[in-house]
Amino acid sequence: DIDGFVYVSDRYRVQKFDLAGRFRMTLGSEGAEDGQLQYPTGMATTPTGTLYVADRDNRRIQKFTRLAR
């Protein structure tokens, strides 16, 4: 993102790392409720730190805001 963090997805979550590879936080968990994911397939960040995640099996885009810097 604009602050140099890297986001990596797996089957049910997105993990945030700094450029040194240190883990910072996890977003999402398995499910279909708000904040839950089923096979995230793409991500995009905005200059204000919002993360958009394509939530494939739930057929939606999830929006995560106020991410810790």
C-alpha positions as CSV (number, residue, x, y, z in Angstrom):
1,D,0.0,0.0,0.0
2,I,1.0,3.7,0.1
3,D,2.7,3.1,3.4
4,G,4.8,0.2,2.2
5,F,2.8,-2.7,3.7
6,V,2.3,-6.0,1.9
7,Y,-1.0,-7.9,2.0
8,V,-1.1,-11.7,1.4
9,S,-4.3,-13.7,1.2
10,D,-5.0,-17.4,1.8
11,R,-8.3,-19.3,1.8
12,Y,-10.1,-17.3,4.5
13,R,-8.1,-14.3,5.5
14,V,-5.7,-11.5,4.5
15,Q,-2.5,-10.9,6.5
16,K,-0.6,-7.7,6.6
17,F,3.2,-7.5,6.7
18,D,5.7,-4.7,6.8
19,L,8.5,-4.5,4.2
20,A,10.9,-6.3,6.6
21,G,8.5,-9.3,6.6
22,R,7.1,-8.7,10.1
23,F,3.5,-9.8,10.6
24,R,1.3,-6.8,11.5
25,M,-2.3,-8.0,11.5
26,T,-5.0,-10.5,10.2
27,L,-8.1,-9.4,8.5
28,G,-11.1,-11.7,8.0
29,S,-12.0,-15.2,9.0
30,E,-13.9,-18.1,7.4
31,G,-17.6,-17.3,6.7
32,A,-20.1,-15.2,4.9
33,E,-20.8,-12.4,7.5
34,D,-19.3,-8.9,7.3
35,G,-15.6,-9.2,7.7
36,Q,-15.5,-12.9,6.8
37,L,-14.1,-14.3,3.6
38,Q,-14.3,-17.3,1.3
39,Y,-11.3,-17.5,-1.1
40,P,-10.2,-13.8,-1.5
41,T,-8.8,-13.5,-5.0
42,G,-7.7,-9.9,-5.4
43,M,-7.0,-6.8,-3.3
44,A,-6.5,-3.1,-3.8
45,T,-5.7,-0.3,-1.5
46,T,-6.5,3.4,-1.5
47,P,-4.2,6.3,-0.5
48,T,-6.2,6.7,2.7
49,G,-5.5,3.1,3.8
50,T,-8.8,1.4,2.8
51,L,-8.4,-2.2,1.6
52,Y,-10.8,-3.7,-0.9
53,V,-10.9,-7.5,-1.1
54,A,-12.6,-9.5,-3.9
55,D,-14.4,-12.2,-1.9
56,R,-14.8,-14.9,-4.6
57,D,-17.1,-17.5,-3.1
58,N,-19.3,-14.9,-1.3
59,R,-19.5,-13.0,-4.6
60,R,-18.8,-9.6,-3.2
61,I,-16.2,-7.0,-2.5
62,Q,-15.3,-6.5,1.1
63,K,-14.1,-3.1,2.4
64,F,-11.8,-2.9,5.4
65,T,-11.1,0.6,6.8
66,R,-9.2,2.1,9.7
67,L,-6.3,-0.4,9.3
68,A,-3.5,0.0,11.9
69,R,-0.5,1.6,10.4
